[in-house]
Amino acid sequence: MKLNLTPGALEAIVEESIKRKIGARGLRSIMEDSILDIMYQIPSEKNIEECTITKEVVKERRMPEIKRYREGLRKETA
């Protein structure tokens, strides 16, 4: 699975870290807060190709954009 972060998502993470007055470890905390729900959901779904984190995911706690393999076109992984 490929994880994408949009430029807006990166800016939102930085803005949140400045607002909270936290350093690099805080960036990890913000990311985890943003994707906590899907961290448990995605591993059980074998048909997910890409997950894109946007500004709205970070700021508004929306669900990330998920791209799934089309039936019959699933890539094999080693």
C-alpha positions as CSV (number, residue, x, y, z in Angstrom):
1,M,0.0,0.0,0.0
2,K,1.2,3.5,-0.8
3,L,0.7,6.3,1.7
4,N,0.5,9.8,0.1
5,L,0.5,13.2,1.9
6,T,-0.7,16.2,0.0
7,P,1.2,19.5,0.4
8,G,-1.8,20.9,2.3
9,A,-1.6,18.0,4.7
10,L,2.0,18.6,5.4
11,E,1.3,22.3,6.0
12,A,-1.6,21.5,8.3
13,I,0.7,19.1,10.3
14,V,3.3,21.9,10.7
15,E,0.7,24.5,11.7
16,E,-0.7,22.1,14.3
17,S,2.8,21.5,15.7
18,I,3.4,25.2,16.0
19,K,0.1,25.8,17.6
20,R,0.8,23.0,20.2
21,K,4.5,24.2,20.6
22,I,5.9,20.7,20.0
23,G,8.9,19.5,18.2
24,A,9.6,16.5,15.9
25,R,8.1,13.9,18.2
26,G,5.0,16.0,18.2
27,L,4.7,15.7,14.4
28,R,4.5,12.0,14.9
29,S,1.7,12.5,17.4
30,I,-0.3,14.7,15.1
31,M,0.1,12.1,12.3
32,E,-1.1,9.3,14.5
33,D,-4.1,11.4,15.7
34,S,-5.0,12.0,12.0
35,I,-4.8,8.3,10.9
36,L,-5.6,6.4,14.1
37,D,-8.9,5.0,12.8
38,I,-7.4,3.7,9.5
39,M,-4.3,2.3,11.1
40,Y,-6.4,-0.5,12.4
41,Q,-8.8,-0.7,9.4
42,I,-6.4,-0.8,6.5
43,P,-4.3,-3.9,7.4
44,S,-7.4,-6.1,7.4
45,E,-8.4,-4.8,3.9
46,K,-6.3,-6.5,1.3
47,N,-7.6,-4.6,-1.7
48,I,-6.3,-1.1,-0.7
49,E,-3.8,0.3,-3.2
50,E,-3.3,3.9,-1.9
51,C,-4.2,6.1,1.0
52,T,-4.0,9.9,0.7
53,I,-3.8,12.2,3.7
54,T,-5.2,15.6,2.9
55,K,-5.4,18.9,4.9
56,E,-9.0,18.0,5.8
57,V,-7.9,14.7,7.3
58,V,-5.5,16.6,9.6
59,K,-7.6,19.6,10.4
60,E,-11.2,18.3,10.3
61,R,-10.6,14.6,11.2
62,R,-12.2,13.5,7.8
63,M,-11.4,10.0,6.5
64,P,-8.5,9.8,4.1
65,E,-9.0,9.2,0.4
66,I,-8.7,5.4,-0.2
67,K,-8.0,3.9,-3.6
68,R,-8.8,0.2,-3.9
69,Y,-7.7,-2.3,-6.5
70,R,-10.4,-3.1,-9.0
71,E,-11.5,-6.7,-8.8
72,G,-9.3,-8.9,-10.9
73,L,-6.5,-6.3,-11.2
74,R,-5.0,-6.7,-7.8
75,K,-1.2,-6.4,-7.7
76,E,0.7,-9.3,-6.2
77,T,3.2,-8.4,-3.5
78,A,6.3,-10.3,-2.6
